[in-house]
Amino acid sequence: MTIHRGSCLCGTVSFTVEGDFDSFYLCHCKRCQKDTGSAHAANLFSQSAQLIWLAGEDAVTSFTLPDSRHSKSFCKHCGSALPNTQNGGMLVVPAGCLDTEVKLMPTAHLFTASSANWEAKLKLSEVPKFKRLPK
């Protein structure tokens, strides 16, 4: 059985996910853009994996957009995205909150018609890369 460890930015919340992920989606919908403050969300999904809170469960808060299935959990201290369980038992884990390596490659990009206008023009090979913050 695969075990993933994860935590929030401030270290208050830590957890494990026991089991395998079924899919890994990069979602470009406007809700996920607002939710992450980025071009897309990167979420892992599992119907069978178990989420176990190790510390800070009382610091986890959740928000569900009214009249939608869009839901997120986050640390009330630092705002880091954290796993949540959707209606129907689907576990959704933001890939960036995991401290262990994710071996599953993204399954698909979703809602690409809603992609940020600058994303379509982005040519990753032409964007400068820095190992640290540039001076």
ChimeraX attribute file (.defattr): number of C-alpha atoms within 10 A of each C-alpha:
attribute: neighborCount
match mode: 1-to-1
recipient: residues
	/A:1	7
	/A:2	9
	/A:3	13
	/A:4	17
	/A:5	18
	/A:6	23
	/A:7	24
	/A:8	23
	/A:9	15
	/A:10	11
	/A:11	14
	/A:12	18
	/A:13	24
	/A:14	20
	/A:15	22
	/A:16	20
	/A:17	21
	/A:18	16
	/A:19	16
	/A:20	18
	/A:21	20
	/A:22	14
	/A:23	16
	/A:24	22
	/A:25	19
	/A:26	20
	/A:27	21
	/A:28	22
	/A:29	20
	/A:30	18
	/A:31	16
	/A:32	20
	/A:33	17
	/A:34	12
	/A:35	15
	/A:36	16
	/A:37	10
	/A:38	12
	/A:39	20
	/A:40	26
	/A:41	23
	/A:42	18
	/A:43	19
	/A:44	23
	/A:45	20
	/A:46	19
	/A:47	17
	/A:48	14
	/A:49	21
	/A:50	15
	/A:51	20
	/A:52	13
	/A:53	18
	/A:54	14
	/A:55	13
	/A:56	15
	/A:57	14
	/A:58	11
	/A:59	13
	/A:60	21
	/A:61	16
	/A:62	14
	/A:63	10
	/A:64	12
	/A:65	10
	/A:66	8
	/A:67	6
	/A:68	7
	/A:69	10
	/A:70	13
	/A:71	18
	/A:72	22
	/A:73	20
	/A:74	19
	/A:75	23
	/A:76	15
	/A:77	15
	/A:78	14
	/A:79	14
	/A:80	20
	/A:81	24
	/A:82	25
	/A:83	27
	/A:84	20
	/A:85	18
	/A:86	15
	/A:87	9
	/A:88	7
	/A:89	12
	/A:90	14
	/A:91	22
	/A:92	24
	/A:93	25
	/A:94	22
	/A:95	22
	/A:96	18
	/A:97	19
	/A:98	20
	/A:99	15
	/A:100	13
	/A:101	9
	/A:102	14
	/A:103	7
	/A:104	12
	/A:105	9
	/A:106	14
	/A:107	12
	/A:108	11
	/A:109	16
	/A:110	15
	/A:111	14
	/A:112	15
	/A:113	10
	/A:114	15
	/A:115	18
	/A:116	16
	/A:117	10
	/A:118	8
	/A:119	13
	/A:120	9
	/A:121	8
	/A:122	10
	/A:123	8
	/A:124	9
	/A:125	7
	/A:126	7
	/A:127	8
	/A:128	6
	/A:129	10
	/A:130	7
	/A:131	5
	/A:132	6
	/A:133	6
	/A:134	6
	/A:135	3
